[in-house]
Amino acid sequence: MLKRFVSIIILVIIILIGYSEKNELLYLIKEGGTIAILIGMVFVAICVFFPVIPFPLLAGSIGAVFGAIDGLFISLSGAMIGTILYFFLCRYGFRDWAQIKLMKYPKLKEFEDFLNKNSFLTILLSRLIPVIPAPVVNIFCGLSKVSWISFFLASAIGKIPNIALISYAGASFSSNKLLSFMLYGGYLLLIGFITLFIVSRRISK
């Protein structure tokens, strides 16, 4: 009970900081400089817990300020800091409780067993093709018996294409707005088509 209470308090504090300071943090990022790099990482990490600013807007802004390569590094570093903290927060506070609850739901238990056996590939695909919302992946993996190393590596590799695309679109926005919109718009359409395909296949079964 204490672990759950502590985890919830930490989660609420992180969200409150992000929500109350979002404008100031975004302003400091747009100012550029060394401090802005650290603030960018922290703000991206906060948005992993709760998107006080949509991730494409935040990562695109970071790409616009620092360029595509540095923007990728900053956004990916922040995203992975937040992702692994989210994972450990769920594991510390709720895994024991969740494992007991899972015994009552055989289908979920079967999925957890599948995830444990195929963790790297499953997590990698869920990041490359984000049909399942990222917080759901973080929470479920944290509550499961997936190794943190597999979770971290698969998440980091899987997040690179999306973040690289957003960073490049942000860096190109001032010089070529049409290209930026086409790049990310095309990516969203691709994910949308893949999602519809998966959902239609599930319904047909």
C-alpha positions in Angstrom: 0.0 0.0 0.0 2.8 2.4 0.9 4.6 1.7 -2.4 1.5 2.6 -4.3 0.9 5.7 -2.3 4.5 7.0 -2.9 4.3 6.2 -6.6 1.0 8.1 -7.0 2.4 11.1 -5.1 5.5 11.2 -7.3 3.4 10.9 -10.4 1.1 13.7 -9.3 4.1 16.0 -8.5 5.7 15.4 -11.9 2.4 16.2 -13.7 1.7 19.3 -11.6 5.2 20.7 -12.3 4.8 20.1 -16.0 1.3 21.6 -16.1 2.1 24.7 -14.0 5.4 25.5 -15.6 4.8 24.5 -19.2 4.9 28.0 -20.6 8.0 29.0 -18.8 9.8 25.8 -19.7 8.8 26.2 -23.4 10.0 29.8 -23.4 13.4 28.8 -21.9 13.8 26.1 -24.6 13.1 28.6 -27.3 15.8 30.9 -25.9 18.4 28.2 -26.7 21.8 27.7 -25.0 23.2 25.0 -22.7 20.6 25.4 -20.0 17.9 25.0 -22.7 19.3 21.6 -23.6 18.9 20.3 -20.1 15.4 22.0 -19.7 14.4 20.4 -23.0 15.4 16.9 -21.8 13.5 17.5 -18.5 10.4 18.8 -20.2 10.3 15.9 -22.7 10.7 13.5 -19.7 7.8 15.2 -17.9 5.6 14.9 -21.0 6.2 11.2 -21.1 4.1 11.0 -17.9 1.4 13.4 -19.1 1.4 15.3 -22.4 1.0 18.8 -21.1 2.2 19.8 -24.6 1.7 17.3 -27.5 5.0 15.5 -28.1 5.2 16.4 -31.9 4.9 20.1 -31.0 7.5 19.9 -28.2 10.0 17.8 -30.2 9.4 19.9 -33.3 10.1 23.1 -31.3 13.3 21.6 -30.0 14.3 20.6 -33.5 13.6 24.1 -34.7 15.8 25.6 -32.0 18.7 23.1 -32.0 18.6 21.6 -35.5 17.6 18.0 -36.5 20.6 16.1 -35.1 20.9 17.9 -31.7 17.1 18.0 -31.5 17.0 14.2 -32.0 19.5 13.8 -29.2 17.7 16.1 -26.8 14.2 14.7 -27.4 15.3 11.1 -27.4 17.3 11.5 -24.2 14.4 13.2 -22.5 11.9 10.6 -23.8 14.1 7.7 -22.5 14.6 9.3 -19.1 10.9 9.7 -18.7 10.1 6.3 -20.2 12.5 4.4 -17.9 11.3 6.4 -14.8 7.7 5.6 -15.7 8.6 1.9 -16.1 10.3 1.8 -12.7 7.6 3.8 -11.0 5.0 1.3 -12.1 7.2 -1.6 -11.2 8.1 -0.3 -7.8 4.6 0.8 -6.8 2.2 -1.6 -8.6 3.7 -4.8 -9.9 3.1 -7.0 -6.9 -0.5 -5.8 -6.8 -1.0 -6.2 -10.6 0.4 -9.7 -10.6 -2.2 -10.8 -8.1 -5.0 -9.1 -10.2 -3.7 -10.7 -13.4 -4.4 -14.2 -12.0 -8.2 -13.3 -12.3 -7.9 -12.5 -16.0 -6.5 -15.5 -18.0 -6.4 -13.6 -21.3 -4.3 -10.8 -19.8 -2.1 -13.4 -18.2 -1.6 -15.1 -21.5 -0.6 -11.8 -23.1 1.8 -11.1 -20.3 3.4 -14.5 -20.8 3.7 -13.8 -24.6 5.2 -10.4 -23.8 7.8 -11.9 -21.4 8.9 -14.4 -24.1 9.0 -11.9 -27.0 9.6 -8.7 -25.1 12.2 -7.1 -27.3 10.5 -7.5 -30.6 7.0 -6.7 -29.2 8.2 -3.5 -27.5 10.2 -2.5 -30.6 7.2 -2.9 -32.9 5.0 -1.1 -30.5 7.4 1.9 -30.6 8.0 1.8 -34.4 4.2 1.5 -35.1 2.6 3.4 -32.2 -0.9 1.9 -32.5 -0.9 1.3 -28.8 -0.4 4.6 -26.8 3.1 4.9 -25.3 1.9 5.3 -21.7 0.0 2.0 -22.0 3.2 0.2 -23.2 5.2 1.8 -20.3 2.6 0.8 -17.7 2.0 -2.7 -18.9 5.8 -3.5 -19.3 6.4 -2.0 -15.8 3.7 -4.2 -14.3 5.0 -7.3 -16.2 8.2 -9.3 -15.7 9.9 -7.9 -18.7 13.6 -7.1 -18.1 14.3 -3.4 -17.9 17.3 -3.7 -20.2 15.1 -5.2 -23.0 12.5 -2.6 -22.4 15.0 0.3 -22.5 16.9 -0.9 -25.6 13.8 -1.8 -27.6 12.1 1.5 -26.7 15.2 3.6 -27.5 15.7 2.0 -30.9 11.9 2.1 -31.7 11.6 5.7 -30.8 14.4 7.0 -33.1 12.6 7.1 -36.4 9.6 9.0 -35.1 11.7 11.5 -33.1 14.1 11.9 -36.0 11.3 12.7 -38.4 9.7 15.2 -36.0 13.1 16.9 -35.3 13.8 17.2 -39.0 10.4 18.6 -39.7 10.8 21.1 -36.9 14.3 22.1 -38.1 13.0 22.6 -41.7 9.8 24.5 -40.7 11.2 28.0 -40.9 12.7 27.4 -44.4 10.2 25.0 -45.9 6.8 24.8 -44.1 5.3 22.6 -46.8 8.0 20.0 -46.5 7.5 19.9 -42.7 3.8 19.4 -43.0 4.2 16.8 -45.7 6.7 14.8 -43.8 4.8 14.5 -40.6 1.4 14.4 -42.3 2.6 11.5 -44.4 3.9 9.7 -41.3 0.5 10.2 -39.5 -1.4 8.9 -42.5 0.9 5.8 -42.6 0.3 5.1 -38.9 -3.5 5.7 -39.5 -3.6 3.2 -42.3 -1.7 0.6 -40.3 -4.0 1.1 -37.3 -7.1 0.7 -39.5 -5.7 -2.4 -41.1 -5.0 -4.0 -37.7 -8.4 -3.0 -36.3 -10.2 -4.3 -39.4 -8.3 -7.6 -39.2 -9.3 -8.0 -35.5 -12.9 -7.2 -36.2 -13.1 -9.7 -39.1 -11.8 -12.4 -36.8 
